[in-house]
């Protein structure tokens, strides 16, 4: 692993932690589910992406309403 890869991991981790800190544990659940759903070797299906997008929109609506 080189410095560029490590930097990308650190940046991604920082982003995720920032989202969790700002929006609560629900953000972690959404991110974790999205990563698990897209980690297969064949990639996500259109339905997987639509479901992730719908969940993010619902989470955002709940956050904005609070």
C-alpha positions in Angstrom: 0.0 0.0 0.0 1.5 3.4 -1.0 1.0 6.9 0.4 -1.8 7.7 -2.1 -3.9 4.7 -1.1 -3.4 5.4 2.6 -4.4 9.0 2.1 -7.6 7.9 0.3 -8.4 5.6 3.2 -7.8 8.3 5.8 -9.8 10.8 3.8 -12.7 8.4 3.4 -12.6 7.5 7.1 -12.6 11.1 8.1 -15.6 11.8 5.9 -17.6 8.9 7.3 -16.7 9.9 10.9 -17.8 13.4 10.2 -21.1 12.3 8.8 -21.7 10.0 11.8 -20.8 12.9 14.2 -23.1 15.3 12.4 -26.1 13.1 11.7 -25.8 10.3 14.3 -25.6 6.5 14.1 -28.2 6.3 11.3 -25.6 7.7 8.9 -23.3 4.8 9.8 -26.0 2.2 9.1 -26.7 3.7 5.7 -23.0 3.9 4.8 -22.3 0.4 6.0 -25.3 -1.0 4.1 -24.3 0.8 0.9 -20.7 -0.5 1.2 -21.9 -4.1 1.8 -24.4 -3.9 -1.0 -21.8 -2.7 -3.5 -18.8 -4.9 -2.4 -19.6 -7.8 -4.6 -17.3 -8.6 -7.5 -20.2 -8.0 -10.0 -21.0 -4.6 -8.5 -24.3 -3.2 -7.5 -27.5 -3.6 -9.6 -29.6 -0.6 -10.6 -32.1 -1.7 -7.9 -29.3 -1.7 -5.3 -28.3 1.9 -6.3 -31.9 3.0 -6.3 -32.5 1.5 -2.8 -29.4 3.2 -1.4 -30.4 6.5 -2.9 -33.9 6.2 -1.5 -32.5 5.4 1.9 -30.2 8.4 1.8 -33.1 10.7 0.8 -35.3 9.3 3.6 -32.4 9.8 6.1 -31.9 13.4 4.9 -35.6 14.2 5.2 -35.6 12.9 8.7 -32.5 14.9 9.6 -34.0 18.1 8.1 -37.3 17.6 9.9 -35.5 17.3 13.3 
